[in-house]
């Protein structure tokens, strides 16, 4: 927004004009300050803080907790009455982390092509994966008996990966939290405000503890739907977190105080309105480890989802659910490895790109390089003939297959010197150059991409 001069400064300005008779040279005009966002940042400052996230494109979500012992829904199983809270907490006795290898986790994440990871430090069940001062944790209350967060954070940084920590605002096991299950509440906030204040002190203390111990690059909140921003003290929390780390990125689930949107499970049909967003997605139907859930997406299907997410300018946060001993299901390992084959080959079309040219112009996903001079077209399967690009008002200097550099023939047909319409761009991709999953064609341009968006009308003159 523009800063308006106050009434006093206007009076002084007018007096100066009258005193000087209007003939004196005035001082140079002061430039408008950069517009600010509602959280006190300029748009430029926010963009610089978000840059690594916008460039990363792929992250790995890790849901790990005691719910892996019996392979049941994380937290929700007792909240929805599928098991009792007492039986749910019996899983504490079986959570060993005996095969936990954080270095191997980080290596696998890096190999997949992800640039960051997000670990559930505490889900809605209240069981923390570090030695928290209050509440349940795996150090005091399970056979694991040690901090599981710190070694993973160290392993991520050793692999040049950004660190994200998931934290649930609700703790359904904590005696001073108001909500217990879907059908039971412990108390009403208005009736017992002192209990609610104790909970605020508890959860905000845990956030401070996580930041001080591990200095995360990103905090991924969940569960904000149970209270409004005033009740959570969301504005205060954001301010406190940013004071500890001005570069911290916060996801959307802090009421209206996050930095980016987090659609869940379903690929957006329409591009989200927010400039930054991230689709969180399971490999099967479950966030945590559930051996009975065999409804896995294939590696190819996940690549299709990744391509469509990239095309709309978003990130994909793909979930894995380790077992109670810390090992990772071989089916999940295979998906990450096959994902890595494709991302390594097509890195230039993924990382640091922006949203593509849209389905109005090409019948498939696409991305654009940051300088706008290269357009990447994603081709799923083998075409029956040439690819068609419409309304492409840019000169193609070179067309090639990404990862193999094979030339692609580019021809413009239907272009007339008396018409502003750019004609139709046809691309002939060599069949031998096709990728077994998704082929990417790069169009190198003489200038930033320009698209023709005018409505086609009858020709009134062809001379």
Order of alpha helices (4+ residues) and beta strands (2+ residues): alpha-alpha-beta-alpha-alpha-alpha-alpha-beta-alpha-alpha-beta-alpha-beta-alpha-alpha-beta-beta-alpha-beta-alpha-beta-beta-beta-beta-beta-beta-beta-beta
